[in-house]
Amino acid sequence: MPGFSQRLGRVQVAASVAMTVKARELRAAGKPVITLTTGEPNFDSPPHAIEAAHQAALAGDTKYPPQDGTPAFKKAIQAKFKRDSGIEYALDEICVGNGGKQCLFNAIMVTVDPGDEVIIPVPSWIAYAQMTQLCEGKPVFVNCPQNNGFRPRAEDIDAAVTPKTKWLILNSPNNPTGAVITADDLKAIAAVMRKHPHVWLLCDDMYEHLIFGGYDHATMAQVAPDLKDRTLTVSGISKTYAMTGWRIGFAAGPKALIKAMVNMQGQATAGISTVGMAAAVAALNGPQDGAREQSVAYKRRRDIAVKMLNESPGISCHSPEGAFYVFPNVAGCLGKTTAGGKLLNTDEDVCLALLEEQYVATVHGAAYHMSPYLRISTATADDDLVEGLRRIQTFCEGLH
């Protein structure tokens, strides 16, 4: 067989995907698996968005789209940024992608050369480091400890910047911790970044509407308008509107960066689904009640998960401010043996033993660059979540 490229060796299968596949295989074999791995809302897409896609298809809106997005969708994105964050973008400062992930990929592809550094506060979504490595860049991890609520500290970011730094990536609410970076946090980080004008700033705000009591979403271009000319803000419809499968994301930033990203996308996928964009317009411009209802449900599930996990011997769980994950510490489980006879040395051992012995699928914290933790998704039906948590309690009670 002919060989593969060296770059393939720099890309790994995401741990969340791998665990979801394992869970599917066990379920196919007849095992009663509870899957708490997937960052995907268990709600239906808004009916008015589905109807808008249907009507667009019936109207013949099924031809090749503009690579940067239809005018109607870009205007809806423009209005969304103004409404939600008070940020004004021109239409040529906005582009769309096949999910927010493609926008992130495009941005890194057009800016990162071999040896360039990307500062990534951790724990973090796995893809940031993978994309950086794909471009032969170097991820520089900045630890965000639990005693600071998993939020990045400005002084730690400052210490990580070098002449080779190309990006600082901020994700709030955060995957996997649910931590929310406050406006005051961002102001402190902005003060640091003013000293480093060679660094781009990327705000991944995909979970921006999933924030719980007492907190508000803030983003860098809003808090520090003077940094807007080197800030890229990425969001989408996947989490807010339970539209993950539609694959619609968008980004706003400096005109030259957006133009480069559109060009890069043109060599990969070109434009995105016309009927999908029609649905996204309806989601952004239509009633927002569904998003608010989902946020209420995620807060309820968060409270259930934090309570039940903290009642599990060997586990302690911080209460997150947003998103639909909890990130419990499993240090108290390490060094112990499971009821099935497995010695637990790492959080990955805990993760695999939970799946094998209790048929509960989670993701180990090491995959997000912080151990010993588990990422548990609360984006599942209440009954399934409670059953999964009950099994985790049983697992912990059986440790010796």
Steps between C-alpha positions, in 0.01 A plus 500: 500500500633851421592704807326782686618852572702592806229745604260212560724393787437835666126438519336267750143378530333717765454315828134602517445344157691185595297452819174562315597231247581256783163574657319439170678167457399387848143612443491311170610194696193539721659674798296767686741786431441854622697744282617816677771586248339702224483879497169500320164640618229237538236746381340533157592777258247790499197425281519844338860432396404165348211664316730773365731235356203321346369818338847590369529161335152528347590847371800362315764638736715195428782634284862568591516763776744789541810369679471759776126443556175633360425871553191408705701281735784749536249773586345272763848438646570873495177564691577218745840648598342845544208361704693260722833676550464855372769439238465645151648314204485587131377221274851448361619439857277191527536150353329165545625144524388141523467529875702728724778243479569581136523870583762419766684272259502763226635764738786285622580377149540853363714631786713225657834404346736224621639596840232759580348473847135500599414570865220272618365528856433148628289300558393560143312353209729251332476650150696821569826314561433251220441774242815680615709186468354428158650833387831406666438760766567447870218502757605685816279392787415740782363324805165623636477337843177405671577736789455786251178352367685361195525859367820632337709752691642799315845464661526137387412597142754783512771256609419268209535759222820486291604663170371182332148526646239530225168448684339506841186283500226572756193275532212614720294327622770239489502148367566285709458692829203730440705788644397852399767765440359819650523851356749587775712197404496616138596857595803367686596279204446792262743712704760227454433457128547871433866437581515233228365650177632209290245256649157424356212435743238234435180486703309175459156595628310192383329454840432871553126463571541210742591699812337462841391734778710800589727494196489679167682413183787728407734487202825681423386720210223629725711556813809636320387672177855620436602134449217431254735538202687184607217305660305221331166411660355159414152369575224300334156349530595150618479535879263795538231365269564122519606499134826304514427291192430801280874585515472879503757724667619854448781738586551876510826687502737725304421520128839370386483195730144419393598529133789258555276254684244506217777435250628205704150357531466526123776243463329259740120511497406829331163632624263335744151359459252752360202346676706479819570873482129567449430303819775689683349837399170391651673380816693824551216736407212302648373436854774431754275321752639156418855604584389638835304185581799284419722709726256445787512124436881496495514690829266244658713215370818671616361523851401132497839392366707707745296374796515132403868510407594668828312219676720244322795378712831619354348768274475875547322718245521873441171667397540657153345830391403395149498252209378143555796327658626427847867423562532298822833429668556124548827519696333317790439198276863454397707229662185299570365182343157469341239239585607330177862482613655784297763722662439867426821693439374775269181681405501299177493181712195640682333586170556155346401312816177701526412398147596135542348441844207743519440573130535876548695685230694812605823663377822513702641837595845428355341533154432866591852546640411481869497200733356333700152600382208371295286698257134415536246645259164598647353541150288190541154413627455550874420133564808381311719753678377396844541131417854561374588696814346231720724242332802724562406509867475120504839476329661728759337317791655176371857632503737353756 
